Amino acid sequence: TSFQAILGHAQMGFFGVRDGFTFAFGLPPILGLGTSGGFDFMLEDRAGGSIADFSRAADTLLAAARQRPELGTVVTTFRDTVPEYEVTVDTDKAQTLGIPVSDVYDSLQTYLGGLYVNDFNRFGRTWKVLMQADSEFRDQASDINRFYVRSVQNVMVPLGTLVTLKQVTGPETIYRYNRYRAIDILGQASPGHS
């Protein structure tokens, strides 16, 4: 009953995820042993090809695994079509303007990704100090022009004049296993198999 209510909310987007899948698992009698254990398999890219070729090889392996009667669910969370931006820094222009290239990368990391500064103790707690541009100032690609980097002549130069952004697709995460690029494959045995 409450489980059905949760599923109803999930289908309506209550959790902020639309068109997603929801799975519920009961706790096993002995923690660590249960019906949802399954297996974890790392597919290694020993050929060193492109990400697209590696993704196709994983899809081929998944399709073959799904044909096996002793295997139930076999999935991967790997996707090589995640929208991304490719950032290219014009190092020649930065050096001509008297801006250390490391300052350009540091500014990109600080404003867009966030930079850990330090910790301090106050009111009996430890507080982390992080620097990052507020979300409303970094939610569009054109916002790169709002950020500046200082040259050795003490002139503030917009990052947009030193950086080129290009929309691309690629993997969100690339795992490494035994020093090779790898794709994590998760699976379970079908009923009646172990």
Backbone bond lengths (Angstrom), bond angles and torsions (degrees), N, CA, C in turn:
res aa  C-N    CA-C-N  psi(-1)  N-CA   C-N-CA  omega(-1)  CA-C   N-CA-C  phi
1 T - - - 1.455 - - 1.526 110.90 -
2 S 1.328 117.02 -55.71 1.466 117.85 177.38 1.528 109.63 -68.46
3 F 1.345 116.43 -32.27 1.464 120.49 177.04 1.529 109.81 -63.55
4 Q 1.336 117.05 -40.68 1.456 120.11 178.35 1.528 110.47 -65.71
5 A 1.318 117.47 -35.28 1.466 120.51 177.98 1.518 110.27 -66.18
6 I 1.325 116.36 -40.13 1.462 119.85 178.09 1.517 110.24 -63.72
7 L 1.343 116.81 -44.33 1.459 119.36 178.57 1.517 110.75 -62.95
8 G 1.324 117.02 -38.21 1.461 120.19 177.80 1.513 111.54 -61.18
9 H 1.360 116.90 -43.28 1.461 120.57 177.66 1.522 110.99 -66.67
10 A 1.327 117.53 -37.18 1.470 120.41 -179.44 1.521 110.13 -65.67
11 Q 1.337 117.54 -38.69 1.460 119.81 179.71 1.521 111.39 -68.40
12 M 1.334 117.07 -28.78 1.463 120.56 179.80 1.521 111.77 -85.60
13 G 1.316 118.00 -0.40 1.451 119.65 179.65 1.513 113.34 85.58
14 F 1.339 118.41 19.60 1.456 122.54 -178.48 1.521 111.74 -57.64
15 F 1.332 116.72 -35.63 1.452 120.97 -177.53 1.522 112.05 -88.78
16 G 1.320 118.69 4.84 1.447 122.29 178.41 1.522 113.63 83.98
17 V 1.325 118.05 6.15 1.456 121.61 179.64 1.519 107.62 -116.16
18 R 1.307 116.08 118.61 1.462 120.26 178.92 1.521 108.53 -102.77
19 D 1.318 115.39 148.25 1.462 122.47 178.24 1.520 111.81 56.39
20 G 1.314 117.02 37.57 1.459 121.29 178.97 1.517 110.56 -108.16
21 F 1.310 115.82 177.86 1.454 122.58 177.88 1.516 108.90 -111.14
22 T 1.332 116.32 142.78 1.450 121.45 178.54 1.519 108.49 -121.08
23 F 1.333 116.03 129.87 1.451 121.80 177.66 1.514 108.53 -123.76
24 A 1.322 116.93 138.09 1.454 121.48 176.19 1.522 108.55 -122.68
25 F 1.320 116.31 135.82 1.455 121.98 -179.66 1.519 108.59 -127.07
26 G 1.323 115.80 132.11 1.459 119.30 173.69 1.517 110.13 -76.37
27 L 1.325 116.65 152.98 1.454 120.12 177.83 1.521 109.93 -67.64
28 P 1.327 117.61 137.75 1.466 119.99 178.38 1.525 110.05 -74.30
29 P 1.349 117.61 157.61 1.472 119.83 178.24 1.525 111.97 -61.36
30 I 1.326 116.95 -34.85 1.465 121.81 176.48 1.519 106.59 -119.43
31 L 1.344 116.94 119.52 1.462 119.84 -177.98 1.521 109.81 -59.80
32 G 1.328 115.84 135.13 1.459 121.41 -177.94 1.512 112.78 98.02
33 L 1.334 117.07 -20.40 1.462 121.65 176.50 1.518 107.60 -119.45
34 G 1.303 116.70 121.47 1.455 118.43 -179.20 1.507 111.46 -166.01
35 T 1.323 114.94 179.28 1.456 120.39 -177.74 1.527 112.09 -81.19
36 S 1.319 118.13 -10.46 1.461 120.16 -177.88 1.521 112.34 -103.57
37 G 1.336 117.68 14.37 1.460 121.09 -175.57 1.509 113.74 -65.03
38 G 1.319 117.54 -61.35 1.450 121.15 178.07 1.512 113.35 65.53
39 F 1.333 115.15 -157.89 1.458 120.54 -179.80 1.525 109.68 -135.52
40 D 1.303 113.25 161.57 1.453 122.75 -179.84 1.520 106.65 -126.90
41 F 1.334 116.87 125.79 1.457 121.89 -174.75 1.530 108.51 -128.48
42 M 1.327 116.73 133.02 1.463 120.83 178.08 1.533 109.18 -105.87
43 L 1.314 116.59 116.23 1.455 122.14 176.31 1.521 107.16 -88.43
44 E 1.336 117.27 119.56 1.455 121.95 -175.92 1.522 111.06 -95.80
45 D 1.311 116.09 141.74 1.459 122.13 175.56 1.523 108.03 -95.94
46 R 1.314 116.51 89.16 1.463 120.64 -179.68 1.519 111.67 -89.20
47 A 1.333 117.78 -9.99 1.460 121.11 178.74 1.527 111.46 -81.49
48 G 1.337 116.76 -25.24 1.463 120.20 179.67 1.517 113.86 72.64
49 G 1.318 117.33 28.78 1.466 121.14 -179.64 1.521 111.90 -81.41
50 S 1.321 115.14 -161.95 1.464 120.58 -179.64 1.529 110.18 -77.80
51 I 1.321 114.99 163.15 1.470 121.07 177.21 1.524 110.01 -62.84
52 A 1.338 117.41 -38.98 1.475 120.73 -179.55 1.527 110.53 -63.20
53 D 1.338 118.21 -41.97 1.465 121.19 177.97 1.524 110.74 -64.48
54 F 1.324 115.94 -41.36 1.464 120.69 179.80 1.527 110.56 -65.03
55 S 1.321 117.17 -40.31 1.468 121.31 178.17 1.533 110.52 -64.36
56 R 1.342 117.69 -40.27 1.469 120.88 177.97 1.529 110.66 -65.00
57 A 1.333 116.85 -38.34 1.467 120.22 177.64 1.524 110.22 -63.93
58 A 1.330 117.26 -40.15 1.469 120.45 177.78 1.524 110.59 -65.42
59 D 1.324 117.73 -41.35 1.469 121.04 178.20 1.520 111.07 -62.81
60 T 1.328 117.11 -39.12 1.465 121.53 177.90 1.526 110.44 -64.41
61 L 1.339 116.26 -43.40 1.458 120.55 178.06 1.526 111.19 -63.48
62 L 1.333 117.18 -43.31 1.466 120.75 178.93 1.532 110.67 -62.44
63 A 1.324 117.80 -42.69 1.476 120.83 179.49 1.525 110.36 -62.42
64 A 1.333 117.93 -41.52 1.465 121.02 178.43 1.523 111.03 -67.46
65 A 1.335 117.42 -39.43 1.465 121.01 -179.68 1.529 111.15 -65.98
66 R 1.323 116.82 -34.65 1.464 120.36 -179.58 1.525 112.11 -70.45
67 Q 1.325 117.78 -15.75 1.459 122.08 177.11 1.524 112.18 -82.57
68 R 1.314 116.75 -15.60 1.469 120.74 -177.27 1.522 110.03 -77.92
69 P 1.340 119.54 128.56 1.468 121.57 -176.97 1.531 112.75 -68.80
70 E 1.332 118.35 -25.45 1.467 119.64 -178.12 1.525 112.86 -82.31
71 L 1.330 116.60 -8.64 1.461 120.38 178.17 1.515 109.67 -104.82
72 G 1.315 115.21 133.16 1.464 120.34 177.06 1.519 109.61 -90.83
73 T 1.301 115.66 -110.43 1.454 121.55 179.74 1.520 110.22 -77.20
74 V 1.331 116.75 127.95 1.462 122.55 174.86 1.529 106.57 -132.74
75 V 1.342 117.16 116.98 1.463 121.86 -175.19 1.524 110.10 -140.38
76 T 1.306 114.70 167.60 1.456 121.54 170.56 1.519 108.19 -138.90
77 T 1.308 116.18 151.63 1.465 120.98 176.76 1.520 110.83 -94.53
78 F 1.332 117.21 0.58 1.464 121.53 -177.75 1.520 110.61 -73.98
79 R 1.317 115.00 132.15 1.471 122.04 172.66 1.515 107.17 -137.25
80 D 1.307 116.29 133.78 1.461 119.04 178.87 1.520 112.55 -103.93
81 T 1.330 116.75 16.09 1.460 121.30 -178.09 1.526 112.31 -120.66
82 V 1.318 117.02 32.69 1.460 121.01 178.70 1.532 108.12 -79.33
83 P 1.344 118.89 129.26 1.468 120.51 178.75 1.528 110.66 -63.22
84 E 1.318 115.71 132.58 1.454 121.79 -178.44 1.523 109.47 -143.45
85 Y 1.325 115.30 171.12 1.459 121.42 171.83 1.520 108.38 -116.47
86 E 1.312 115.42 133.87 1.454 121.22 172.74 1.523 106.49 -94.89
87 V 1.324 116.33 124.00 1.458 122.12 -176.57 1.522 108.37 -105.25
88 T 1.318 115.96 123.55 1.465 121.31 178.36 1.523 108.38 -118.57
89 V 1.314 116.31 123.55 1.460 121.61 178.53 1.520 108.68 -95.96
90 D 1.321 116.34 128.76 1.467 122.22 176.68 1.530 107.19 -81.25
91 T 1.318 116.22 90.89 1.467 121.07 -174.97 1.525 111.60 -67.07
92 D 1.329 117.03 -34.92 1.467 119.54 178.42 1.527 111.01 -63.04
93 K 1.315 116.57 -44.42 1.460 121.07 -179.80 1.530 110.39 -65.39
94 A 1.350 116.13 -40.87 1.463 119.70 179.03 1.530 110.41 -60.91
95 Q 1.313 117.06 -44.62 1.469 120.24 -179.87 1.524 111.05 -67.26
96 T 1.339 117.36 -37.31 1.464 120.84 178.09 1.524 110.83 -63.19
97 L 1.329 116.64 -38.52 1.471 120.86 -179.96 1.533 112.23 -81.94
98 G 1.321 117.54 -1.59 1.460 120.35 178.18 1.519 112.69 77.85
99 I 1.331 116.49 34.55 1.464 121.13 179.70 1.527 108.03 -114.66
100 P 1.324 117.71 120.22 1.469 118.68 176.03 1.531 110.27 -60.56
101 V 1.328 116.83 133.47 1.460 121.51 -178.29 1.520 110.68 -59.64
102 S 1.322 117.19 -34.21 1.472 120.11 178.36 1.524 111.02 -62.44
103 D 1.341 118.19 -32.58 1.467 120.97 177.46 1.527 111.20 -66.84
104 V 1.339 116.64 -34.73 1.469 120.38 178.17 1.532 109.32 -64.75
105 Y 1.328 116.34 -47.80 1.463 119.82 179.56 1.536 111.56 -65.89
106 D 1.310 117.13 -39.62 1.467 120.54 177.78 1.530 110.99 -62.13
107 S 1.331 116.82 -40.64 1.470 120.44 179.17 1.518 110.97 -66.11
108 L 1.335 116.76 -42.49 1.470 119.94 177.54 1.521 110.53 -59.90
109 Q 1.332 116.47 -45.18 1.459 119.70 -179.46 1.524 111.16 -64.64
110 T 1.320 117.02 -44.97 1.459 120.68 -176.22 1.514 111.47 -65.06
111 Y 1.327 117.51 -51.62 1.462 120.61 -175.44 1.520 112.85 -70.83
112 L 1.326 117.49 -42.92 1.459 120.59 -171.93 1.518 113.67 -96.99
113 G 1.329 117.76 -39.75 1.456 120.26 -175.27 1.513 113.96 -98.81
114 G 1.295 116.90 -32.16 1.460 121.13 -177.83 1.517 110.70 105.46
115 L 1.313 116.11 145.37 1.455 121.97 -177.70 1.519 108.83 -135.03
116 Y 1.326 115.23 126.74 1.467 120.97 175.33 1.524 108.50 -75.66
117 V 1.343 117.23 128.43 1.461 121.49 -179.13 1.515 110.68 -100.17
118 N 1.319 116.58 -60.24 1.466 120.65 179.09 1.526 109.64 -172.48
119 D 1.324 115.57 -173.75 1.465 123.21 173.73 1.520 108.01 -119.16
120 F 1.328 115.97 152.43 1.458 119.20 170.46 1.521 108.80 -143.31
121 N 1.324 115.49 154.28 1.463 121.95 -178.60 1.515 109.06 -102.52
122 R 1.318 115.68 130.89 1.456 121.79 178.72 1.520 108.01 -157.28
123 F 1.318 117.73 137.43 1.458 123.53 178.06 1.525 112.09 58.37
124 G 1.324 116.94 33.42 1.460 121.18 177.59 1.522 114.26 75.73
125 R 1.320 117.84 12.56 1.458 121.76 179.38 1.519 110.19 -128.38
126 T 1.311 115.52 159.90 1.459 121.31 173.82 1.520 107.77 -101.90
127 W 1.322 116.92 126.60 1.459 123.11 -177.17 1.516 109.38 -112.13
128 K 1.321 117.17 136.49 1.463 122.43 176.52 1.514 109.14 -90.51
129 V 1.316 116.29 140.12 1.456 121.48 175.85 1.525 107.18 -107.98
130 L 1.324 116.17 116.03 1.461 123.50 178.28 1.524 108.46 -121.84
131 M 1.309 116.49 140.84 1.463 121.01 175.47 1.517 108.38 -110.26
132 Q 1.343 115.55 134.85 1.461 121.41 178.24 1.517 107.88 -167.76
133 A 1.316 117.89 146.15 1.455 120.92 175.09 1.525 108.75 -66.71
134 D 1.309 116.53 144.51 1.460 121.30 178.12 1.529 109.04 -60.28
135 S 1.327 116.78 147.82 1.468 121.28 -171.94 1.521 113.27 -57.27
136 E 1.315 117.94 -34.27 1.470 119.31 -179.00 1.530 112.51 -68.96
137 F 1.337 117.05 -16.26 1.459 120.69 -179.72 1.527 113.12 -100.91
138 R 1.347 117.29 5.74 1.460 120.07 -179.92 1.521 112.43 -141.36
139 D 1.325 117.70 25.57 1.465 119.08 -177.99 1.532 113.57 -96.29
140 Q 1.317 118.56 -6.79 1.470 122.45 176.74 1.521 108.84 -122.04
141 A 1.324 116.22 150.52 1.464 119.99 179.07 1.520 111.16 -62.54
142 S 1.319 117.44 -33.31 1.467 120.66 -179.26 1.524 112.47 -68.83
143 D 1.325 117.49 -14.00 1.466 120.87 179.33 1.526 112.71 -66.37
144 I 1.312 117.52 -10.60 1.467 121.03 178.14 1.527 110.20 -60.65
145 N 1.334 117.14 -25.51 1.468 121.00 179.42 1.528 112.66 -75.74
146 R 1.319 118.35 -9.28 1.468 121.53 177.97 1.526 112.58 -81.35
147 F 1.314 116.45 -14.54 1.462 120.92 -174.57 1.518 110.00 -103.31
148 Y 1.317 115.56 143.90 1.457 121.79 -175.89 1.519 110.42 -125.18
149 V 1.333 114.70 156.05 1.453 122.24 175.11 1.533 106.55 -131.03
150 R 1.323 116.30 144.03 1.459 121.67 -175.23 1.528 111.03 -90.47
151 S 1.339 116.17 133.97 1.462 121.40 176.31 1.527 109.34 -86.58
152 V 1.327 116.62 171.32 1.470 120.25 178.77 1.525 111.26 -68.48
153 Q 1.361 117.63 -18.45 1.467 121.16 175.60 1.527 111.48 -87.66
154 N 1.331 117.08 10.56 1.463 124.00 178.50 1.537 112.31 67.11
155 V 1.330 117.20 30.96 1.463 123.16 177.53 1.522 107.59 -104.18
156 M 1.339 116.74 133.86 1.460 121.67 178.65 1.532 108.88 -86.45
157 V 1.341 116.17 122.80 1.459 122.89 -176.38 1.525 108.62 -115.32
158 P 1.353 118.43 130.01 1.468 119.73 178.22 1.531 110.71 -63.51
159 L 1.329 115.99 138.56 1.469 120.21 178.43 1.522 111.93 -61.27
160 G 1.331 116.98 -29.26 1.457 121.24 -179.33 1.519 113.23 -61.45
161 T 1.347 117.79 -22.11 1.462 119.78 178.02 1.521 111.63 -82.17
162 L 1.326 117.77 -14.07 1.457 121.95 -177.66 1.521 113.27 -109.88
163 V 1.339 116.34 -11.69 1.455 121.39 -172.02 1.518 109.99 -125.70
164 T 1.332 116.12 138.03 1.463 122.22 174.41 1.522 108.02 -114.57
165 L 1.325 117.04 130.75 1.463 122.51 178.03 1.518 109.31 -107.91
166 K 1.319 115.18 137.36 1.470 120.97 178.62 1.523 108.22 -134.51
167 Q 1.345 116.62 130.34 1.463 120.13 178.28 1.516 109.37 -75.71
168 V 1.325 116.14 126.91 1.457 122.77 178.58 1.528 108.03 -138.09
169 T 1.306 116.22 175.00 1.457 121.20 170.93 1.520 107.78 -122.31
170 G 1.312 114.46 151.76 1.456 119.90 -179.71 1.513 110.03 -173.64
171 P 1.320 117.55 -176.97 1.467 120.01 179.94 1.523 111.40 -75.97
172 E 1.325 115.46 144.86 1.467 119.95 176.71 1.524 110.50 -71.53
173 T 1.330 115.71 -41.60 1.454 121.65 -179.29 1.524 108.71 -137.18
174 I 1.316 115.88 137.80 1.459 120.93 173.32 1.519 107.20 -117.73
175 Y 1.323 115.49 118.12 1.458 120.50 179.50 1.521 110.04 -84.88
176 R 1.309 115.04 156.12 1.456 122.35 172.04 1.519 107.43 -120.38
177 Y 1.321 115.79 135.74 1.457 121.64 178.03 1.519 107.46 -142.35
178 N 1.311 117.83 124.71 1.473 122.40 -175.33 1.529 110.82 53.53
179 R 1.316 116.43 37.61 1.469 124.91 179.45 1.521 113.87 71.69
180 Y 1.319 118.77 1.32 1.458 122.00 179.23 1.521 109.94 -103.40
181 R 1.326 115.61 152.10 1.457 119.77 170.86 1.515 107.44 -62.26
182 A 1.356 117.61 139.44 1.465 119.80 -173.52 1.525 111.31 -142.88
183 I 1.333 114.67 154.46 1.464 122.66 173.87 1.518 107.02 -118.72
184 D 1.327 115.96 129.32 1.461 122.30 -179.18 1.527 109.18 -83.80
185 I 1.329 116.29 124.58 1.464 122.37 179.30 1.525 107.61 -117.09
186 L 1.321 115.62 128.78 1.471 122.46 -178.25 1.517 108.60 -111.71
187 G 1.315 116.84 143.04 1.453 119.23 179.87 1.508 113.26 -157.08
188 Q 1.311 114.63 170.30 1.455 122.48 177.76 1.526 108.85 -138.41
189 A 1.308 114.95 152.73 1.461 119.89 174.29 1.510 108.76 -74.23
190 S 1.322 116.72 148.83 1.459 119.82 176.97 1.525 109.03 -74.98
191 P 1.330 118.59 161.93 1.463 120.82 -179.80 1.534 111.32 -55.10
192 G 1.328 115.66 133.82 1.448 121.48 -179.85 1.516 113.84 92.28
193 H 1.314 117.58 -2.81 1.468 122.57 178.78 1.523 109.06 -122.48
194 S 1.323 115.13 156.33 1.463 119.36 177.66 1.505 109.43 -130.08
